[in-house]
Amino acid sequence: MNTIVIDDDAAALLIIKKLCDSYDQVAVNKEFTSAIEAVKYLNTNSVDLVFLDIHMPTFSGFDFIETLKTPPKIILTTSDKDFALQAFEYDCVVDYLLKPITKERFHKAILKLDNAKKDEKLNTIVSSKGDADFIYVSVERRLIKINIKDISYVEAKGDYISIKTKVKNYIVHSTLKKIEDKLPSNLFLRIHRSFIINITEIVDIEDNSVLIEKSVIPISRSNKGELMTRLNLL
Amino acid sequence: METPNLNYIKEISGGDLDFEASILEVLKKEFPIDCLIFEENFNKKSYEEASNNVHKIKHKISMLGLNEGLQLASKFENDLKKCEVKLYEKFVEILKKIHVYLG
């Protein structure tokens, strides 16, 4: 995997690079002490994995993630425990390593990364976007067929997504981004960082939420305009 | 009382002496600068900035095996965000210890 490391601390860069040396699948191509420089690099270079420090001056690790349209896999590195919850809000985040990073903990992160890559191949989704009425998802080693029109909404839950249909709820190891790419855009819309909804299933809309079946789903301010233009308003 | 050590760095190095030398070189170069910037910001009462400086220093504290020092630095980092400075003396003691160790 083409890998970059971003950390404003030169010692941390050396340590992460050294830890990566033990893994053939991780090839560190470049290091950055500034996330802004890394964003510039990513404009012209493709990367599979980023080791990313969260706490950096002026432009944090989270700013970095928000900047990227299709972020690669990211392993966060930090001296703070406090960001763990926020970290896993992002589908691209594979793991969260607390400094000082031990060899054992680093090894676990690489295993998680390998599993995430395997799941990417196995998981979801056999149909191609927009031209099939169904998708297949991998649940407990079985491929299960779901009719796309039966999906009410999809919710991100850490490393998993929850696909809510009229009859059943499926928990799948995947990301919202991946399923979003497979769902027809005339029916489905992302209305929040953690939710994609079937817009034909909306029962009502309040200020910052929609009701689908009995679930109240939040709407991000940034997504509300797009939702309103898609509705058949009187 | 805990003292700085190279246990963590040696564990990561796996016997790679060049790596150990590189890390020590970086620490010797960066640590005094980090401390200087922290002192400047602290003396100016720029506590938010000083808190960021402590954050950067605390990784070096942890790399040198000072677990209690790391806890104190984390507390001090948070305190500074609230303009609370009572841990300053103890934090500076840790810095002095590292200065002596790095030579």
Interface residues (C-beta under 8 A of the other chain):
Chain A: D8 D9 A10 A11 A12 L14 I15 K18 L19 H55 P57 S79 D80 K99 P100 T102 K103
Chain B: Y8 E11 I12 S13 D16 F19 S22 I23 V26 L27 E30 N52 H55 K56 K58 H59 K60 S62 M63 S74
